[in-house]
Amino acid sequence: MRDALGLSDITDGIARQIEGAMASVSGAFVDPVIRLGVTGLSRAGKTVFITGLVANLLERGRMPQLRGAARIEAVHLQPQPDDTLPRFAFEDHLAAMTGNDPRWPQSTRAVSELRLSFRLAPSGLLAGLSGPRRLHLDIVDYPGEWLLDLALMDKTYADWSETTLDRIARRPEAAGFMALARAEDGALRLEEPKAQALAATFTDYLTRARAAGWSDCTPGRFLLPGDLAGSPVLTFAPLPRPASAARDSLWREMDRRFEAYKSRVVQPFFRDHFARIDRQIVLVDVLGAIHQGPQAVEDLRRTMAEVLLAFRPGANGWLTRLLGGRRVEKILFAATKADHLHHLQHPALTAITEALLRDAKARADFAGAETAALSLAGLRCTVEEMVQRGGTDLPAVKGRLLSTGKQAVMYPGALPKDPARILSPARDGASHWLDADYALMAFAPARASQSPGMGPPHIRLDRAAEFLIGDRL
């Protein structure tokens, strides 16, 4: 009997090896796929970036820096491969941005996906013996607030409560919640109406904080709950730690719900979506943070450093097991809204972005990813002008105001060439800029007509595409 079982094990093993070899051979004939993740915090411009990128990959007349464009014979939109994800509404967003009354599209509120398929001309020594090949680009759009939740995975409820309450205590947006939390005794028996009131007030703080320009608005699903709205997994809030807490206390139930949020919300997101990403772009509203002041800049620097933990899986045992050794190959950090500056100031914006993300970028480099930084605009909505002030020519931009629709000229102030003049006051906790004020206007998309073969106007989308997918073209 043992001999028969041994022979069976051997033949089964040989069969598995043959099946594996056949799968490897057949895999060589499967069209290659690049999964590009697009994320960024609120108002960073994810939807505009994806819409502009796709439109300019379909019509490549404005993509001179995409060197592989010459090999592209055709590009088609295809049904997304994941039947459980909504399709990124490219056509609706493009119509909003380029219609007769152009407007900005709705922002990202959940994960969505879009597939572009490229037909590429053959190249190399054997080009004459082979026909065109296909390459699929799957663009995965997901809220940056969800990525921030990664930082919760290594924290206990007590740790998270203490650090959160300390961080937000002096923010005016948190005044209502802080008063409610300080008056609550977590050792008392759980009363569900109290738990719901605490969670609702904390969510209201997060909404106000995001509107005020703060970046560290976690847990992310409190702002984008989807079908989890009202569920216990989103009904918790940070509380001062009591000296002791019984099993049926408010504190213990908040603790349990915090752990459920990590296991039932955060971890499945990384398993189902993030773990399969090959290339990543992280969009950052650096200009918006500078406009808000030094504290907003420091908040953005700290928040982005936490975001990039996701690209260093070796530092987290659970994430390492989840990703199975996979690492994101390329990461691009992009400062958006470059069209709010004259091109003479773009190098300074890029330098500030690189310095702002130095901690985060170092972690990504440690993970073996190739990284880069640049400034861009997914849809250019201004033109450049030189204006005189005090007998000096200043580089400005002109565009249609979002509030009134009227044309206006903006000179936002001179960004320093030395990023330390921005980052040092931010790290030191300064309340305002000592030697400059940085203005920022909200511009609407410009009314423009499109020429055949030309995508919408942009700034450096071609350079972004070259970095992210150029090697695969």
Helices and strands as residue ranges (DSSP letters): H 2-27, E 33-40, H 46-58, G 67-71, E 72-78, H 90-98, E 112-120, G 127-129, E 133-141, H 144-148, G 149-152, H 157-168, G 172-174, H 175-182, H 192-211, G 220-222, G 226-228, G 232-234, H 250-261, I 262-266, H 267-272, G 274-276, E 279-284, H 286-292, H 294-307, G 308-311, G 313-315, H 317-323, E 330-335, G 338-340, G 343-345, H 346-356, H 358-366, E 370-375, E 382-389, E 392-401, E 407-410, H 420-427, E 443-444, H 461-469, G 470-472
